[in-house]
């Protein structure tokens, strides 16, 4: 099991190293704001598919200091399909 915290998802190398080390599950806590919906879907599905591993993403929800967060927590399988 590995972890990519929020912005770490933008870089392919950490996920690839985890896959090469036979870590088949990556946890990704994030604080994605409104208008970052593409990141929630794109990064999670791409990382899972490219590296043949599962992603469990826990995204913040709610509002703080006039910043609204999207939520969109997901479980993504190794084929890139969103399971939940």
PyMOL Python script that loads the backbone (N, CA, C, O; Angstrom):
from pymol import cmd

cmd.read_pdbstr("""\
ATOM      1  N   UNK A   1       0.846  -1.170   0.000  1.00  0.00           N
ATOM      2  CA  UNK A   1       0.000   0.000   0.000  1.00  0.00           C
ATOM      3  C   UNK A   1       0.893   1.234   0.000  1.00  0.00           C
ATOM      4  O   UNK A   1       1.899   1.287   0.707  1.00  0.00           O
ATOM      5  N   UNK A   2       0.510   2.227  -0.804  1.00  0.00           N
ATOM      6  CA  UNK A   2       1.251   3.475  -0.854  1.00  0.00           C
ATOM      7  C   UNK A   2       0.308   4.651  -0.687  1.00  0.00           C
ATOM      8  O   UNK A   2      -0.909   4.480  -0.608  1.00  0.00           O
ATOM      9  N   UNK A   3       0.877   5.840  -0.633  1.00  0.00           N
ATOM     10  CA  UNK A   3       0.058   7.044  -0.474  1.00  0.00           C
ATOM     11  C   UNK A   3       0.603   8.170  -1.351  1.00  0.00           C
ATOM     12  O   UNK A   3       1.810   8.402  -1.417  1.00  0.00           O
ATOM     13  N   UNK A   4      -0.313   8.856  -2.018  1.00  0.00           N
ATOM     14  CA  UNK A   4       0.001  10.066  -2.781  1.00  0.00           C
ATOM     15  C   UNK A   4      -0.889  11.158  -2.221  1.00  0.00           C
ATOM     16  O   UNK A   4      -2.113  11.056  -2.305  1.00  0.00           O
ATOM     17  N   UNK A   5      -0.309  12.187  -1.657  1.00  0.00           N
ATOM     18  CA  UNK A   5      -1.092  13.236  -1.018  1.00  0.00           C
ATOM     19  C   UNK A   5      -1.339  14.374  -2.005  1.00  0.00           C
ATOM     20  O   UNK A   5      -0.408  15.052  -2.440  1.00  0.00           O
ATOM     21  N   UNK A   6      -2.599  14.568  -2.347  1.00  0.00           N
ATOM     22  CA  UNK A   6      -3.110  15.657  -3.167  1.00  0.00           C
ATOM     23  C   UNK A   6      -2.256  15.952  -4.404  1.00  0.00           C
ATOM     24  O   UNK A   6      -2.409  15.272  -5.419  1.00  0.00           O
ATOM     25  N   UNK A   7      -1.382  16.921  -4.351  1.00  0.00           N
ATOM     26  CA  UNK A   7      -0.616  17.372  -5.522  1.00  0.00           C
ATOM     27  C   UNK A   7       0.341  16.301  -6.051  1.00  0.00           C
ATOM     28  O   UNK A   7       0.734  16.346  -7.217  1.00  0.00           O
ATOM     29  N   UNK A   8       0.718  15.336  -5.203  1.00  0.00           N
ATOM     30  CA  UNK A   8       1.617  14.247  -5.632  1.00  0.00           C
ATOM     31  C   UNK A   8       1.060  13.484  -6.826  1.00  0.00           C
ATOM     32  O   UNK A   8       1.821  12.886  -7.585  1.00  0.00           O
ATOM     33  N   UNK A   9      -0.250  13.497  -7.000  1.00  0.00           N
ATOM     34  CA  UNK A   9      -0.874  12.758  -8.094  1.00  0.00           C
ATOM     35  C   UNK A   9      -0.471  13.283  -9.466  1.00  0.00           C
ATOM     36  O   UNK A   9      -0.591  12.564 -10.458  1.00  0.00           O
ATOM     37  N   UNK A  10      -0.007  14.496  -9.539  1.00  0.00           N
ATOM     38  CA  UNK A  10       0.351  15.090 -10.829  1.00  0.00           C
ATOM     39  C   UNK A  10       1.641  14.521 -11.420  1.00  0.00           C
ATOM     40  O   UNK A  10       1.934  14.746 -12.594  1.00  0.00           O
ATOM     41  N   UNK A  11       2.392  13.808 -10.641  1.00  0.00           N
ATOM     42  CA  UNK A  11       3.681  13.287 -11.100  1.00  0.00           C
ATOM     43  C   UNK A  11       3.595  11.776 -11.278  1.00  0.00           C
ATOM     44  O   UNK A  11       3.164  11.083 -10.357  1.00  0.00           O
ATOM     45  N   UNK A  12       3.990  11.244 -12.430  1.00  0.00           N
ATOM     46  CA  UNK A  12       3.829   9.807 -12.682  1.00  0.00           C
ATOM     47  C   UNK A  12       4.842   8.915 -11.953  1.00  0.00           C
ATOM     48  O   UNK A  12       4.555   7.743 -11.708  1.00  0.00           O
ATOM     49  N   UNK A  13       5.993   9.436 -11.609  1.00  0.00           N
ATOM     50  CA  UNK A  13       7.054   8.603 -11.066  1.00  0.00           C
ATOM     51  C   UNK A  13       6.725   7.929  -9.730  1.00  0.00           C
ATOM     52  O   UNK A  13       7.002   6.738  -9.583  1.00  0.00           O
ATOM     53  N   UNK A  14       6.144   8.640  -8.746  1.00  0.00           N
ATOM     54  CA  UNK A  14       5.862   7.975  -7.472  1.00  0.00           C
ATOM     55  C   UNK A  14       4.919   6.772  -7.607  1.00  0.00           C
ATOM     56  O   UNK A  14       5.149   5.731  -6.993  1.00  0.00           O
ATOM     57  N   UNK A  15       3.872   6.916  -8.401  1.00  0.00           N
ATOM     58  CA  UNK A  15       2.935   5.800  -8.597  1.00  0.00           C
ATOM     59  C   UNK A  15       3.620   4.644  -9.314  1.00  0.00           C
ATOM     60  O   UNK A  15       3.385   3.482  -8.985  1.00  0.00           O
ATOM     61  N   UNK A  16       4.458   4.955 -10.286  1.00  0.00           N
ATOM     62  CA  UNK A  16       5.175   3.905 -11.013  1.00  0.00           C
ATOM     63  C   UNK A  16       6.112   3.143 -10.077  1.00  0.00           C
ATOM     64  O   UNK A  16       6.184   1.915 -10.140  1.00  0.00           O
ATOM     65  N   UNK A  17       6.825   3.854  -9.216  1.00  0.00           N
ATOM     66  CA  UNK A  17       7.706   3.188  -8.246  1.00  0.00           C
ATOM     67  C   UNK A  17       6.916   2.293  -7.305  1.00  0.00           C
ATOM     68  O   UNK A  17       7.362   1.196  -6.968  1.00  0.00           O
ATOM     69  N   UNK A  18       5.750   2.752  -6.883  1.00  0.00           N
ATOM     70  CA  UNK A  18       4.913   1.923  -6.016  1.00  0.00           C
ATOM     71  C   UNK A  18       4.481   0.652  -6.733  1.00  0.00           C
ATOM     72  O   UNK A  18       4.496  -0.429  -6.146  1.00  0.00           O
ATOM     73  N   UNK A  19       4.101   0.776  -7.992  1.00  0.00           N
ATOM     74  CA  UNK A  19       3.694  -0.399  -8.772  1.00  0.00           C
ATOM     75  C   UNK A  19       4.867  -1.367  -8.946  1.00  0.00           C
ATOM     76  O   UNK A  19       4.692  -2.580  -8.837  1.00  0.00           O
ATOM     77  N   UNK A  20       6.047  -0.838  -9.215  1.00  0.00           N
ATOM     78  CA  UNK A  20       7.224  -1.699  -9.369  1.00  0.00           C
ATOM     79  C   UNK A  20       7.605  -2.392  -8.064  1.00  0.00           C
ATOM     80  O   UNK A  20       8.203  -3.468  -8.076  1.00  0.00           O
ATOM     81  N   UNK A  21       7.256  -1.770  -6.939  1.00  0.00           N
ATOM     82  CA  UNK A  21       7.508  -2.367  -5.625  1.00  0.00           C
ATOM     83  C   UNK A  21       6.355  -3.248  -5.172  1.00  0.00           C
ATOM     84  O   UNK A  21       6.280  -3.636  -4.006  1.00  0.00           O
ATOM     85  N   UNK A  22       5.458  -3.562  -6.098  1.00  0.00           N
ATOM     86  CA  UNK A  22       4.318  -4.441  -5.860  1.00  0.00           C
ATOM     87  C   UNK A  22       3.360  -3.917  -4.808  1.00  0.00           C
ATOM     88  O   UNK A  22       2.803  -4.688  -4.026  1.00  0.00           O
ATOM     89  N   UNK A  23       3.172  -2.626  -4.787  1.00  0.00           N
ATOM     90  CA  UNK A  23       2.141  -2.006  -3.961  1.00  0.00           C
ATOM     91  C   UNK A  23       0.919  -1.861  -4.862  1.00  0.00           C
ATOM     92  O   UNK A  23       0.937  -1.070  -5.806  1.00  0.00           O
ATOM     93  N   UNK A  24      -0.126  -2.607  -4.584  1.00  0.00           N
ATOM     94  CA  UNK A  24      -1.274  -2.664  -5.489  1.00  0.00           C
ATOM     95  C   UNK A  24      -2.436  -1.773  -5.091  1.00  0.00           C
ATOM     96  O   UNK A  24      -3.501  -1.813  -5.707  1.00  0.00           O
ATOM     97  N   UNK A  25      -2.225  -0.969  -4.057  1.00  0.00           N
ATOM     98  CA  UNK A  25      -3.253  -0.056  -3.601  1.00  0.00           C
ATOM     99  C   UNK A  25      -2.598   1.271  -3.247  1.00  0.00           C
ATOM    100  O   UNK A  25      -1.624   1.308  -2.494  1.00  0.00           O
ATOM    101  N   UNK A  26      -3.132   2.361  -3.790  1.00  0.00           N
ATOM    102  CA  UNK A  26      -2.641   3.692  -3.447  1.00  0.00           C
ATOM    103  C   UNK A  26      -3.785   4.481  -2.829  1.00  0.00           C
ATOM    104  O   UNK A  26      -4.880   4.552  -3.387  1.00  0.00           O
ATOM    105  N   UNK A  27      -3.521   5.068  -1.678  1.00  0.00           N
ATOM    106  CA  UNK A  27      -4.475   5.939  -0.999  1.00  0.00           C
ATOM    107  C   UNK A  27      -4.137   7.374  -1.357  1.00  0.00           C
ATOM    108  O   UNK A  27      -2.969   7.763  -1.336  1.00  0.00           O
ATOM    109  N   UNK A  28      -5.153   8.164  -1.686  1.00  0.00           N
ATOM    110  CA  UNK A  28      -4.903   9.545  -2.095  1.00  0.00           C
ATOM    111  C   UNK A  28      -5.839  10.514  -1.386  1.00  0.00           C
ATOM    112  O   UNK A  28      -6.925  10.788  -1.895  1.00  0.00           O
ATOM    113  N   UNK A  29      -5.453  11.039  -0.230  1.00  0.00           N
ATOM    114  CA  UNK A  29      -6.238  12.103   0.379  1.00  0.00           C
ATOM    115  C   UNK A  29      -6.010  13.401  -0.399  1.00  0.00           C
ATOM    116  O   UNK A  29      -4.890  13.682  -0.826  1.00  0.00           O
ATOM    117  N   UNK A  30      -7.076  14.192  -0.582  1.00  0.00           N
ATOM    118  CA  UNK A  30      -6.949  15.410  -1.387  1.00  0.00           C
ATOM    119  C   UNK A  30      -7.905  16.493  -0.899  1.00  0.00           C
ATOM    120  O   UNK A  30      -8.885  16.211  -0.210  1.00  0.00           O
ATOM    121  N   UNK A  31      -7.607  17.722  -1.264  1.00  0.00           N
ATOM    122  CA  UNK A  31      -8.451  18.895  -0.993  1.00  0.00           C
ATOM    123  C   UNK A  31      -8.773  19.568  -2.315  1.00  0.00           C
ATOM    124  O   UNK A  31      -8.346  20.696  -2.556  1.00  0.00           O
ATOM    125  N   UNK A  32      -9.514  18.897  -3.162  1.00  0.00           N
ATOM    126  CA  UNK A  32      -9.813  19.453  -4.481  1.00  0.00           C
ATOM    127  C   UNK A  32     -10.962  20.452  -4.407  1.00  0.00           C
ATOM    128  O   UNK A  32     -12.047  20.114  -3.933  1.00  0.00           O
ATOM    129  N   UNK A  33     -10.732  21.693  -4.876  1.00  0.00           N
ATOM    130  CA  UNK A  33     -11.780  22.710  -4.839  1.00  0.00           C
ATOM    131  C   UNK A  33     -12.737  22.579  -6.024  1.00  0.00           C
ATOM    132  O   UNK A  33     -12.500  21.811  -6.956  1.00  0.00           O
ATOM    133  N   UNK A  34     -13.816  23.345  -5.961  1.00  0.00           N
ATOM    134  CA  UNK A  34     -14.760  23.414  -7.079  1.00  0.00           C
ATOM    135  C   UNK A  34     -13.968  23.754  -8.345  1.00  0.00           C
ATOM    136  O   UNK A  34     -12.986  24.493  -8.285  1.00  0.00           O
ATOM    137  N   UNK A  35     -14.384  23.229  -9.456  1.00  0.00           N
ATOM    138  CA  UNK A  35     -13.747  23.364 -10.776  1.00  0.00           C
ATOM    139  C   UNK A  35     -12.536  22.467 -10.946  1.00  0.00           C
ATOM    140  O   UNK A  35     -11.800  22.611 -11.922  1.00  0.00           O
ATOM    141  N   UNK A  36     -12.311  21.544 -10.022  1.00  0.00           N
ATOM    142  CA  UNK A  36     -11.218  20.575 -10.170  1.00  0.00           C
ATOM    143  C   UNK A  36     -11.779  19.167 -10.400  1.00  0.00           C
ATOM    144  O   UNK A  36     -11.096  18.171 -10.161  1.00  0.00           O
ATOM    145  N   UNK A  37     -13.022  19.099 -10.865  1.00  0.00           N
ATOM    146  CA  UNK A  37     -13.669  17.800 -11.077  1.00  0.00           C
ATOM    147  C   UNK A  37     -12.897  16.924 -12.060  1.00  0.00           C
ATOM    148  O   UNK A  37     -12.835  15.706 -11.890  1.00  0.00           O
ATOM    149  N   UNK A  38     -12.319  17.524 -13.068  1.00  0.00           N
ATOM    150  CA  UNK A  38     -11.550  16.751 -14.052  1.00  0.00           C
ATOM    151  C   UNK A  38     -10.361  16.062 -13.402  1.00  0.00           C
ATOM    152  O   UNK A  38      -9.996  14.953 -13.792  1.00  0.00           O
ATOM    153  N   UNK A  39      -9.758  16.709 -12.415  1.00  0.00           N
ATOM    154  CA  UNK A  39      -8.618  16.103 -11.732  1.00  0.00           C
ATOM    155  C   UNK A  39      -9.037  14.857 -10.973  1.00  0.00           C
ATOM    156  O   UNK A  39      -8.332  13.848 -10.993  1.00  0.00           O
ATOM    157  N   UNK A  40     -10.186  14.921 -10.300  1.00  0.00           N
ATOM    158  CA  UNK A  40     -10.661  13.769  -9.529  1.00  0.00           C
ATOM    159  C   UNK A  40     -10.819  12.554 -10.439  1.00  0.00           C
ATOM    160  O   UNK A  40     -10.364  11.460 -10.105  1.00  0.00           O
ATOM    161  N   UNK A  41     -11.453  12.742 -11.568  1.00  0.00           N
ATOM    162  CA  UNK A  41     -11.652  11.626 -12.492  1.00  0.00           C
ATOM    163  C   UNK A  41     -10.392  11.280 -13.265  1.00  0.00           C
ATOM    164  O   UNK A  41     -10.009  10.112 -13.333  1.00  0.00           O
ATOM    165  N   UNK A  42      -9.755  12.261 -13.839  1.00  0.00           N
ATOM    166  CA  UNK A  42      -8.622  12.013 -14.730  1.00  0.00           C
ATOM    167  C   UNK A  42      -7.430  11.381 -14.014  1.00  0.00           C
ATOM    168  O   UNK A  42      -6.931  10.340 -14.443  1.00  0.00           O
ATOM    169  N   UNK A  43      -6.973  11.997 -12.938  1.00  0.00           N
ATOM    170  CA  UNK A  43      -5.772  11.484 -12.269  1.00  0.00           C
ATOM    171  C   UNK A  43      -5.993  10.113 -11.660  1.00  0.00           C
ATOM    172  O   UNK A  43      -5.163   9.221 -11.833  1.00  0.00           O
ATOM    173  N   UNK A  44      -7.098   9.927 -10.951  1.00  0.00           N
ATOM    174  CA  UNK A  44      -7.346   8.631 -10.321  1.00  0.00           C
ATOM    175  C   UNK A  44      -7.417   7.513 -11.343  1.00  0.00           C
ATOM    176  O   UNK A  44      -6.783   6.471 -11.176  1.00  0.00           O
ATOM    177  N   UNK A  45      -8.178   7.726 -12.390  1.00  0.00           N
ATOM    178  CA  UNK A  45      -8.357   6.681 -13.405  1.00  0.00           C
ATOM    179  C   UNK A  45      -7.071   6.430 -14.195  1.00  0.00           C
ATOM    180  O   UNK A  45      -6.757   5.283 -14.513  1.00  0.00           O
ATOM    181  N   UNK A  46      -6.341   7.474 -14.506  1.00  0.00           N
ATOM    182  CA  UNK A  46      -5.104   7.321 -15.263  1.00  0.00           C
ATOM    183  C   UNK A  46      -4.042   6.584 -14.458  1.00  0.00           C
ATOM    184  O   UNK A  46      -3.400   5.668 -14.970  1.00  0.00           O
ATOM    185  N   UNK A  47      -3.856   6.977 -13.209  1.00  0.00           N
ATOM    186  CA  UNK A  47      -2.858   6.313 -12.357  1.00  0.00           C
ATOM    187  C   UNK A  47      -3.196   4.835 -12.209  1.00  0.00           C
ATOM    188  O   UNK A  47      -2.318   3.979 -12.322  1.00  0.00           O
ATOM    189  N   UNK A  48      -4.465   4.536 -11.957  1.00  0.00           N
ATOM    190  CA  UNK A  48      -4.883   3.145 -11.786  1.00  0.00           C
ATOM    191  C   UNK A  48      -4.631   2.327 -13.054  1.00  0.00           C
ATOM    192  O   UNK A  48      -4.089   1.224 -12.993  1.00  0.00           O
ATOM    193  N   UNK A  49      -5.020   2.866 -14.173  1.00  0.00           N
ATOM    194  CA  UNK A  49      -4.912   2.165 -15.448  1.00  0.00           C
ATOM    195  C   UNK A  49      -3.456   1.987 -15.889  1.00  0.00           C
ATOM    196  O   UNK A  49      -3.063   0.890 -16.286  1.00  0.00           O
ATOM    197  N   UNK A  50      -2.670   3.035 -15.825  1.00  0.00           N
ATOM    198  CA  UNK A  50      -1.274   2.967 -16.266  1.00  0.00           C
ATOM    199  C   UNK A  50      -0.444   2.000 -15.434  1.00  0.00           C
ATOM    200  O   UNK A  50       0.467   1.351 -15.949  1.00  0.00           O
ATOM    201  N   UNK A  51      -0.759   1.905 -14.146  1.00  0.00           N
ATOM    202  CA  UNK A  51       0.070   1.126 -13.239  1.00  0.00           C
ATOM    203  C   UNK A  51      -0.573  -0.171 -12.780  1.00  0.00           C
ATOM    204  O   UNK A  51       0.012  -0.920 -11.997  1.00  0.00           O
ATOM    205  N   UNK A  52      -1.789  -0.438 -13.273  1.00  0.00           N
ATOM    206  CA  UNK A  52      -2.506  -1.670 -12.943  1.00  0.00           C
ATOM    207  C   UNK A  52      -2.630  -1.872 -11.438  1.00  0.00           C
ATOM    208  O   UNK A  52      -2.257  -2.916 -10.905  1.00  0.00           O
ATOM    209  N   UNK A  53      -3.163  -0.847 -10.759  1.00  0.00           N
ATOM    210  CA  UNK A  53      -3.375  -0.926  -9.321  1.00  0.00           C
ATOM    211  C   UNK A  53      -4.675  -0.236  -8.947  1.00  0.00           C
ATOM    212  O   UNK A  53      -5.311   0.399  -9.789  1.00  0.00           O
ATOM    213  N   UNK A  54      -5.066  -0.357  -7.696  1.00  0.00           N
ATOM    214  CA  UNK A  54      -6.297   0.245  -7.204  1.00  0.00           C
ATOM    215  C   UNK A  54      -5.996   1.589  -6.548  1.00  0.00           C
ATOM    216  O   UNK A  54      -4.928   1.787  -5.968  1.00  0.00           O
ATOM    217  N   UNK A  55      -6.957   2.510  -6.649  1.00  0.00           N
ATOM    218  CA  UNK A  55      -6.849   3.827  -6.024  1.00  0.00           C
ATOM    219  C   UNK A  55      -8.051   4.007  -5.094  1.00  0.00           C
ATOM    220  O   UNK A  55      -9.194   3.768  -5.485  1.00  0.00           O
ATOM    221  N   UNK A  56      -7.779   4.423  -3.882  1.00  0.00           N
ATOM    222  CA  UNK A  56      -8.851   4.870  -2.986  1.00  0.00           C
ATOM    223  C   UNK A  56      -8.564   6.328  -2.686  1.00  0.00           C
ATOM    224  O   UNK A  56      -7.569   6.664  -2.044  1.00  0.00           O
ATOM    225  N   UNK A  57      -9.455   7.188  -3.165  1.00  0.00           N
ATOM    226  CA  UNK A  57      -9.272   8.630  -3.042  1.00  0.00           C
ATOM    227  C   UNK A  57     -10.299   9.204  -2.072  1.00  0.00           C
ATOM    228  O   UNK A  57     -11.501   8.992  -2.231  1.00  0.00           O
ATOM    229  N   UNK A  58      -9.820   9.926  -1.073  1.00  0.00           N
ATOM    230  CA  UNK A  58     -10.693  10.596  -0.106  1.00  0.00           C
ATOM    231  C   UNK A  58     -10.531  12.099  -0.288  1.00  0.00           C
ATOM    232  O   UNK A  58      -9.534  12.683   0.138  1.00  0.00           O
ATOM    233  N   UNK A  59     -11.515  12.713  -0.919  1.00  0.00           N
ATOM    234  CA  UNK A  59     -11.465  14.147  -1.190  1.00  0.00           C
ATOM    235  C   UNK A  59     -12.310  14.912  -0.180  1.00  0.00           C
ATOM    236  O   UNK A  59     -13.413  14.496   0.176  1.00  0.00           O
ATOM    237  N   UNK A  60     -11.783  16.011   0.261  1.00  0.00           N
ATOM    238  CA  UNK A  60     -12.473  16.870   1.226  1.00  0.00           C
ATOM    239  C   UNK A  60     -13.777  17.387   0.638  1.00  0.00           C
ATOM    240  O   UNK A  60     -13.901  17.574  -0.573  1.00  0.00           O
ATOM    241  N   UNK A  61     -14.736  17.610   1.508  1.00  0.00           N
ATOM    242  CA  UNK A  61     -16.018  18.178   1.098  1.00  0.00           C
ATOM    243  C   UNK A  61     -16.390  19.288   2.082  1.00  0.00           C
ATOM    244  O   UNK A  61     -15.983  19.262   3.244  1.00  0.00           O
ATOM    245  N   UNK A  62     -17.152  20.245   1.613  1.00  0.00           N
ATOM    246  CA  UNK A  62     -17.577  21.337   2.480  1.00  0.00           C
ATOM    247  C   UNK A  62     -16.971  22.652   2.043  1.00  0.00           C
ATOM    248  O   UNK A  62     -16.579  22.819   0.889  1.00  0.00           O
ATOM    249  N   UNK A  63     -16.898  23.588   2.984  1.00  0.00           N
ATOM    250  CA  UNK A  63     -16.386  24.919   2.666  1.00  0.00           C
ATOM    251  C   UNK A  63     -15.575  25.450   3.843  1.00  0.00           C
ATOM    252  O   UNK A  63     -15.922  25.239   5.005  1.00  0.00           O
ATOM    253  N   UNK A  64     -14.485  26.145   3.513  1.00  0.00           N
ATOM    254  CA  UNK A  64     -13.679  26.806   4.532  1.00  0.00           C
ATOM    255  C   UNK A  64     -13.065  28.051   3.909  1.00  0.00           C
ATOM    256  O   UNK A  64     -12.470  27.982   2.834  1.00  0.00           O
ATOM    257  N   UNK A  65     -13.209  29.195   4.582  1.00  0.00           N
ATOM    258  CA  UNK A  65     -12.666  30.468   4.102  1.00  0.00           C
ATOM    259  C   UNK A  65     -13.050  30.743   2.652  1.00  0.00           C
ATOM    260  O   UNK A  65     -12.207  31.122   1.838  1.00  0.00           O
ATOM    261  N   UNK A  66     -14.321  30.549   2.338  1.00  0.00           N
ATOM    262  CA  UNK A  66     -14.879  30.805   0.999  1.00  0.00           C
ATOM    263  C   UNK A  66     -14.325  29.894  -0.087  1.00  0.00           C
ATOM    264  O   UNK A  66     -14.471  30.199  -1.271  1.00  0.00           O
ATOM    265  N   UNK A  67     -13.704  28.803   0.276  1.00  0.00           N
ATOM    266  CA  UNK A  67     -13.262  27.801  -0.701  1.00  0.00           C
ATOM    267  C   UNK A  67     -14.160  26.583  -0.536  1.00  0.00           C
ATOM    268  O   UNK A  67     -14.244  26.005   0.548  1.00  0.00           O
ATOM    269  N   UNK A  68     -14.828  26.197  -1.617  1.00  0.00           N
ATOM    270  CA  UNK A  68     -15.700  25.026  -1.588  1.00  0.00           C
ATOM    271  C   UNK A  68     -14.952  23.838  -2.174  1.00  0.00           C
ATOM    272  O   UNK A  68     -14.288  23.948  -3.205  1.00  0.00           O
ATOM    273  N   UNK A  69     -15.070  22.711  -1.505  1.00  0.00           N
ATOM    274  CA  UNK A  69     -14.391  21.488  -1.932  1.00  0.00           C
ATOM    275  C   UNK A  69     -15.404  20.522  -2.538  1.00  0.00           C
ATOM    276  O   UNK A  69     -16.562  20.496  -2.120  1.00  0.00           O
ATOM    277  N   UNK A  70     -14.981  19.733  -3.514  1.00  0.00           N
ATOM    278  CA  UNK A  70     -15.915  18.945  -4.326  1.00  0.00           C
ATOM    279  C   UNK A  70     -16.316  17.604  -3.739  1.00  0.00           C
ATOM    280  O   UNK A  70     -17.353  17.062  -4.121  1.00  0.00           O
ATOM    281  N   UNK A  71     -15.541  17.055  -2.834  1.00  0.00           N
ATOM    282  CA  UNK A  71     -15.844  15.700  -2.404  1.00  0.00           C
ATOM    283  C   UNK A  71     -15.355  14.731  -3.468  1.00  0.00           C
ATOM    284  O   UNK A  71     -14.155  14.672  -3.734  1.00  0.00           O
ATOM    285  N   UNK A  72     -16.239  13.983  -4.072  1.00  0.00           N
ATOM    286  CA  UNK A  72     -15.922  13.039  -5.142  1.00  0.00           C
ATOM    287  C   UNK A  72     -14.915  11.982  -4.706  1.00  0.00           C
ATOM    288  O   UNK A  72     -14.039  11.614  -5.490  1.00  0.00           O
ATOM    289  N   UNK A  73     -15.014  11.493  -3.497  1.00  0.00           N
ATOM    290  CA  UNK A  73     -14.174  10.373  -3.078  1.00  0.00           C
ATOM    291  C   UNK A  73     -14.492   9.184  -3.974  1.00  0.00           C
ATOM    292  O   UNK A  73     -15.634   9.011  -4.399  1.00  0.00           O
ATOM    293  N   UNK A  74     -13.478   8.359  -4.264  1.00  0.00           N
ATOM    294  CA  UNK A  74     -13.662   7.280  -5.232  1.00  0.00           C
ATOM    295  C   UNK A  74     -12.842   6.053  -4.867  1.00  0.00           C
ATOM    296  O   UNK A  74     -11.828   6.129  -4.173  1.00  0.00           O
ATOM    297  N   UNK A  75     -13.320   4.925  -5.359  1.00  0.00           N
ATOM    298  CA  UNK A  75     -12.526   3.699  -5.396  1.00  0.00           C
ATOM    299  C   UNK A  75     -12.429   3.338  -6.873  1.00  0.00           C
ATOM    300  O   UNK A  75     -13.449   3.154  -7.537  1.00  0.00           O
ATOM    301  N   UNK A  76     -11.218   3.238  -7.382  1.00  0.00           N
ATOM    302  CA  UNK A  76     -10.983   2.976  -8.806  1.00  0.00           C
ATOM    303  C   UNK A  76     -10.197   1.678  -8.938  1.00  0.00           C
ATOM    304  O   UNK A  76      -9.189   1.490  -8.256  1.00  0.00           O
ATOM    305  N   UNK A  77     -10.651   0.781  -9.811  1.00  0.00           N
ATOM    306  CA  UNK A  77      -9.953  -0.492  -9.991  1.00  0.00           C
ATOM    307  C   UNK A  77      -8.825  -0.351 -11.007  1.00  0.00           C
ATOM    308  O   UNK A  77      -8.655   0.701 -11.623  1.00  0.00           O
ATOM    309  N   UNK A  78      -8.073  -1.406 -11.170  1.00  0.00           N
ATOM    310  CA  UNK A  78      -6.861  -1.380 -12.006  1.00  0.00           C
ATOM    311  C   UNK A  78      -7.144  -1.189 -13.494  1.00  0.00           C
ATOM    312  O   UNK A  78      -6.223  -0.906 -14.260  1.00  0.00           O
ATOM    313  N   UNK A  79      -8.393  -1.339 -13.915  1.00  0.00           N
ATOM    314  CA  UNK A  79      -8.727  -1.069 -15.315  1.00  0.00           C
ATOM    315  C   UNK A  79      -9.168   0.374 -15.531  1.00  0.00           C
ATOM    316  O   UNK A  79      -9.457   0.773 -16.659  1.00  0.00           O
ATOM    317  N   UNK A  80      -9.222   1.162 -14.447  1.00  0.00           N
ATOM    318  CA  UNK A  80      -9.628   2.557 -14.528  1.00  0.00           C
ATOM    319  C   UNK A  80     -11.103   2.774 -14.299  1.00  0.00           C
ATOM    320  O   UNK A  80     -11.575   3.909 -14.365  1.00  0.00           O
ATOM    321  N   UNK A  81     -11.850   1.710 -14.032  1.00  0.00           N
ATOM    322  CA  UNK A  81     -13.282   1.830 -13.789  1.00  0.00           C
ATOM    323  C   UNK A  81     -13.537   2.304 -12.366  1.00  0.00           C
ATOM    324  O   UNK A  81     -12.906   1.824 -11.424  1.00  0.00           O
ATOM    325  N   UNK A  82     -14.462   3.245 -12.210  1.00  0.00           N
ATOM    326  CA  UNK A  82     -14.839   3.725 -10.886  1.00  0.00           C
ATOM    327  C   UNK A  82     -15.797   2.720 -10.268  1.00  0.00           C
ATOM    328  O   UNK A  82     -16.880   2.473 -10.799  1.00  0.00           O
ATOM    329  N   UNK A  83     -15.391   2.139  -9.138  1.00  0.00           N
ATOM    330  CA  UNK A  83     -16.219   1.130  -8.481  1.00  0.00           C
ATOM    331  C   UNK A  83     -17.200   1.755  -7.494  1.00  0.00           C
ATOM    332  O   UNK A  83     -18.320   1.272  -7.329  1.00  0.00           O
ATOM    333  N   UNK A  84     -16.773   2.828  -6.843  1.00  0.00           N
ATOM    334  CA  UNK A  84     -17.663   3.488  -5.862  1.00  0.00           C
ATOM    335  C   UNK A  84     -17.213   4.938  -5.701  1.00  0.00           C
ATOM    336  O   UNK A  84     -17.811   5.688  -4.930  1.00  0.00           O
TER     337      UNK A  84
END
""", "prot")
cmd.dss("prot")
cmd.show_as("cartoon", "prot")
cmd.util.cbc("prot")
cmd.orient("prot")
